[in-house]
Structure formats: C-alpha cells, structure tokens
Amino acid sequence: MAHPNYSEGRITIDPAVCNGKPTLRGKRITVQTVLGYLSEGDSADEILAQYPSLDAEDIRACLRFATQVMSQRYDLAKVA
C-alpha cells in the first residue's frame, strides 16, 4: 500500500513484502538497500546499473523518504 507522503507513491510499505520494510514501488528493493549503497559512496548510476528496474527518480524518492523520517520528533523513553 502506498502512502501519499511517501515520496509521491514510489515508496510502499506492505507487510507481505520484505517484512514490511519500505520498498520501491512494491519491488523487493528496500529503501534501506539504496541508502546503504549511497552511504558507501556508490553513485546513482552505479545503483541503477545494479538494479535496472529502478530509475533516477526512485533514488531521489529514497532520499526524500529518509528526510521525511528524520524530520519526525523523537522522544527517548526509559525502558525497564
């Protein structure tokens, strides 16, 4: 199921796909995977060569999604 705020519907979250992790357009390619490649210094072109079913807008959607997640307020709670 796509959420309208999830980068124009490119990011989907479905409990039946990749254990509910955010994926690109319901494919079994997670946002975390793409962000991991970017964080290791891979270029968008290198990622697209590895995953030809993606396009450049998918990579930008991952970055927007990460920005949306990080813009949330987080509170620390003491656990037992």
N, C-alpha and C positions, 0 to 999 in steps of 0.2 A: 504494500500500500504506500502510496506517495503522499507526502505532506506538503502543502503548498509552500511552506517556508523552507523546505529542504532543497534549496538551490534550483528553483523552477521545476521541481519534479524529477530531476535527474537522480537525486539521492532517494533511495527507497529503503524502507525498513519492513521486513517481513519475517515473522518468527520462523517460517519454514525455509528461509534462505540464509545460509551462513549463520545459523543460530541467532538470528535477529540482529546481526551487526549491520550497520548502514552499508548498502551496496550501491553500485552504479546501475541505474535502470533495471534493477532486478536480476542483473547478471551475478555470477558468483565471483565478482571482483569487488573487494571491500574498499571503502574509503581509507581505512587504516593501511591497506596494502599500498595504495597510491601515495599516501602521505609518507609512508615509510621509505619508498623509493626517492621521493623528493628530498626527504631529510638526509638521505645518504649522498645526495648530490647528483642523482640522475636527472637528466633533462626531460622536459615534456616529450621531446622527440624520441628519446630512448624508451620511455614508458609506452608510448604509442606503438613503437616497433615491437615491444614485448607483448602488448595487448591490442592487436589490430581492430578489435571490436569497439574500442574506445575512440573518442575524438578529443580534440583540444578543449572543447567546452566541458567535457567530463572532468578533466583535470582541474580546470578553474572552479567547477562546482565543488570538488573536494576541498579546495582551499576556502571557498565561501562557507561551506558547511563547518569546517574547523573554526573559522572566525565566529560563526553563529554560536557554536558550542562554547567557545571561550568567552563570549560576551555575557554568558549567564552568571548570575551571582551564586557563589558557593559559600556555604557555612560549614564550619568544622563542628562536628558533634563528638562528644566524648562517648566512646563505646565501652561498656562494662569495664 
